[in-house]
Structure formats: C-alpha cells, structure tokens
Amino acid sequence: MDFVINMSKNIPVSKIMTKREEVVTMDIPGNRDQLLEAIQETGLSVYPVVKKGTNELAGIVSRSDLFKNPDETQLSLLMIRDVVTLKETDTVIAASKIFIRHVFQRIPIVDEDGITLKGIVSRDDIVKKVVVPAKIDIEIDYYFDKNVATIWEGTPLPVAAKILRLCHQKGLPVLNETEMVGIITQNDFLKVAEIWDSMSKSLTGHGAENDSSSWDSESILIIGAKTLTLPRNLKVSDIMETNIEVCYSYSTIEDISRKMVQKKIDQLPVVSPDGSILGIINQKHVISAYIDFIEGKVIE
C-alpha cells in the first residue's frame, strides 16, 4: 500500500489498516499452546480472537495476558472480551488519540454492527503511513519525555529488570561514569529468556509447555508455571545494545518518524551535542505531535 499523503483530519482508518485477510488471528475454542506457537512463528504480541469458522470478533489476546494468568490453558479465559474497537469509517485522528491515551499497540477494526473483524490498525501504521508523509518540520523539544530513568552499566540483570518494570519504560539508557554507552530494552531481556528456555527445554523435553514468552512492564515469566530467573553473573553491559540510534532536542518530528520507520524502532534517546542524555522519545510522542499538527495546536 502507498503511503497516505493527506493533511486532512478525516483520513479513514480503512486507508492505512491491515486488511482482515492479512491479519493473524486466534480462534476460540483454542488453547495457550496455540497462542505460544503463533507468537513464536510471527513475532507478534497481540492477536484478535475470533469465533472458529467465522470472522466474529470475540476478544483480543496478548503476551501480557499470559503473564497475568500463567496457569490458564484456555484461550477464552486468557483473552480480554471488552475490546476497544474502531470502524473503517473512523478517522486516523480518532485512532491516534486512543493510542496516546492507552498502552495499546493494535486496535481491531470491525464492521458497522461492531461484530465482524475487518482488519487492524497499529501504532506502526500511524507513524509509517501518516506521520512520515506529513513531513512535520517542528522540533521535538516540547514532545519528548525529559523525566527518564537511566541505569549504570554494571547493574546485575535481575536488578535492571526490576528497575525497568518499576519505571514503566520500554528501555533504559545505560551510563558509565562519564557518558551514555548503550541502551537496554525489553527485547534484550527476551533474548536472555529465550536462551535460558532453550537450555531448559533441551534438558526437560517438555516441548511447547516450556516455550519462552515475552517481557512486559508487569512481570518476567516463562509460561509453564515457572518464573524466569535471570542469570546473576550477567550485567547490563553484557546484553545492552551499544550501537545506539540517538536524536537531539533540535531534531524534527519528520526526522524522528522517518528514523523510526527506517530502523524499525519505536523509541530513541534524546541527547545534547556533547552526548549527555536529555530524555527519550517514542511513538506515542510522535503521534501526539501529529495530532497537534493536524489540529493546529503545534507549539513552535
């Protein structure tokens, strides 16, 4: 699909959504193992749930639901039934406002009766197909989060995981005694979890029951009624990303949105010209700037 180059407030989500035939869904009746297999195969973390043999939306399920109910096996008891949805005629601005108010990554699109799944729209869709083409040439200084937690490179992983969980960030800039030297994200913990889970699976032979899940802001678990113990002999510096993409307070929303799409990332540390950490900007900030731009509320 071509990017939607349109400055109107009335772009319908049908122009940017992923159509039903391309959406990976889960069926009910179904079970946890099927969800784990889908996560492993697709890399996605959120799935609309439909009634088997139909396109009738029954709910939505995510890795976070696995964390909250690690012993539950039935998909119907794992999923969330009270789902925020949009219709194809609803606007991109309406979707954008939902994304900045909530932690949602994806929103199901349904028919006018609110029953049949027609597609899905994501934060990535908004940034890639709307914000980038909008070419918003305003500096990010007003929009990025200046109250950001950082972490020392020598912090043991179990402590780092607790800090990341408590501060509700998706990533932490890593500092040594003098400067920022990397960033550690949820995905870095996930890589460690996958390694440990593979080791466990090869020893126990329990197959899918011990498949690794994900890290989120609530907990670190391996599904299978077993808590993941992060290796205490590893430090943040052992798993952090050192090839850091950064931006500056004078960077523009156009610069940031384009870099997010090109590098397939959803957040960037903001630094001063001398490399000092000033804060962090993520997709929600970029989408917020887009709303202000379209509604004429941009702070120059």
Secondary structure, DSSP 8 states (H G I E B T S, - for coil): --------TT-BGGGTSEEGGG---EEES-BHHHHHHHHHHH--SEEEEEETTS-BEEEEEEHHHHHH-TT--BHHHHSBSS---EETTSBHHHHHHHHHHS--SEEEEE-TTS-BEEEEEEHHHHIIIIIHHHT---BSTTTSB-----EETT-BHHHHHHHHHHHT-SEEEEE-SSSEEEEEEHHHHHHHHHHHHHHHHHHH--GGGG----B-SS-BEETTTEE----TT-BHHHH-B-S---EETT-BHHHHHHHHHHHT-SEEEEE-TT--EEEEEEHHHHHHHHHHHHTT----
